Amino acid sequence: MTLGKGDRRALALHCTMAFGGAWKGLSNALPELTMLAPDMPSHGRSADWDEVSDFSDTVYAGTLAVMDETPMDVIGHSFGAVTALRLAVAHP
């Protein structure tokens, strides 16, 4: 999901009790951002988690799949913040 139309890009990663659209209020408050807010497996409009793979690795791989090479800020809440930290370490 893409929220906002600002010049600065941000990746917004939700907690396990939400979905990408939960960032809409923050997006409205930060009009300078365009937020890429993907849904984790089994959340929002995403496919269900297979319940076999490691959930953290699955979320990480899914997040990498929606990113491109363009620099962006990373925002995360709860489990989303764990994924954000993992991304920041691997892709500074």
N, C-alpha and C positions, 0 to 999 in steps of 0.2 A: 504494500500500500504506500502511496506517495501522498504526503500532506504538505501543504504550503507551496509557495512559489518564490521563495527568497533566493538570493544569489549564493548564499552559503549553504553547503550540504551537510546533513547530519544523518547518521544511522541511529535509529531509536529502537532499542531492544526491550521488550516488555517482560514482566514477571510471569510466573507460571499460572497465575490466576487471571490473566488478562488476554489481550490480543492487540495487534498493531494499531487498531483504531483508538485505543486508549490514550494515545499520544495527541489526539486532536486538540484538546484544550491547551496543551503546551505549545503546539504548533500555532494556534491562534494567538498566543501570547508572545510568540517569537517570529514575527512576520519576515525577518531577515533570513529565515531558514527554509530550505526544502528538506523535509524529513522522509527518509526511506525507512518504513516501519513494517518489516516482514512479520508474518505470523509464525510462531513456533509450530512444530508438528502437533496435531490435535487441538489447535487453537484457531479461532477465527475461521478463515476460509482455507486453511491449509489442509493437506492430506493428514490422515491419522498416523500417529507414531506406530511403528511396527511392534513395539513392546519387546523386541529382541535386542536391537542395537542399543548401545550406550546413549541415553537421551542427550547428555551433554555433548558428545561427539556429533550426534545427529543434528542438533541445533547449530553447532559451530559450522558444520559442513553446509547446512542450508543457508546460513548467514553469508558464508563466503560465496555461495552461488549467486546471491543477489547483488553482490558488490562488484565494482569495476575498479580500474586503476586510478580513478580520480580521487584526490584526497578529500576526506570528510571527517567531521567531528563524530565522536561516538558517545551516545547517551544510553545508559542502561539502568533498569530498576530491578533489584533483587536478583533473580536468576539471570535476567538480561544483563545485569551489571557484571556478573561472573563471566558471561560470554564476551562482553565488551572488553574486560580486562585481558582475557585470553587473546582476543583479536589485536589489542594494542601491543601486547608483547610480541606476537608473531608478525605483525604488520605495522610497525611504528610509523 
